[in-house]
Every structure is written in structure tokens, then in C-alpha cells.
Amino acid sequence: MTSGEKKIIQYRKLLGDLELDMDSITKLGREISLIAQDVEKLRGEIPSRDLISCAAYLHHFYTGIECMFERISRVIDGGASTGGGDYHRELLKSMAHEIQKTRPAIISLDLAEELDEYRRFRHMFRHAYGSELRWRKMQPLANGVSSTVKGIEDTYQKTVSFVEDLISGLSQ
């Protein structure tokens, strides 16, 4: 098997993995939207189980997006830098920038900024106790999840086209 054939297999596997990631992200986004709708209807104090549930879904939502970025980085970029404590921020930042002669920017700077809010929330959730969760902190993320999913879907479609072009180029 030639190196080009191996690369084609890697790219096809990437496409399959990204499709599964996108399906999960979409489902998580729907769940977050449903929880947000339910919470918005409540009068008085929001039950902690609803806060924790929404926070966990937000955590998994961003983790799914980051997983997509890690796959892209590993297969196309040759791997993300693992140095330092800013790995997650650097990975997100790298997706918003073109790598000359390698790949276009995967996400826009605006989407990167939006996703950074989810990344920061995930960090807080991982290091906080449930009693520290506040709806007013989660609400903008929960209410914005539909537009974020739309941005990720657009990104996904562009990435699929880019990878399919790479496969076509290697197949000739």
C-alpha cells in the first residue's frame, strides 16, 4: 500500500468520525435547547438537577466540538501542540487560522470567540461544585446553542468538502 493510499484511508476515516461527532453535537444541542425551554417556564428557584443537567450537556457539547477539532488537527495538521496548560485554548485558536499549503481556517474568528465561551464554561464546570452553578451564567450558552450548532454544521460541511478534495487529489 502506497503512502497516498494510506492517506486516503486516514481521510475517509476522518470523514466517518466527523460525521459521528456532528450527529452527537446536534443531539446534545437539541437536549440543551429543551432544558433551556423548560427552565425558562419555571417560576422561582431553578431545581439544582436542572442546572446540573444543563451544565453537563453544555460540557459534553463543547467536548464533542473539541473532539472534532482534535481529529482534524491530528489527521490534517499533523497533531496539535501539547505543550503548556493552554492546550484547549490553543487548539480552538488554531482552528480559526489557515495553515498555508495545508488547510484553510476551519472556523471563523467569530465562531471561535463564541466557542471560547463554551470552553470556559466547561473548564468552570469541571472544577466547580454543583452548588456554584448559576442559570444566569448558563442561560446565554443554552439559548445560543442552536446558532452555535448551525455554525458547526456549516464548518462541518466545508471541512467535508475540503477533505473530499484532498482524497480526489490523491486518487488521481
Secondary structure as UniProt FT lines:
FT   HELIX           3..41
FT   HELIX           48..72
FT   HELIX           73..77
FT   TURN            85..86
FT   HELIX           87..95
FT   TURN            100..102
FT   HELIX           109..127
FT   HELIX           130..132
FT   HELIX           135..171
//
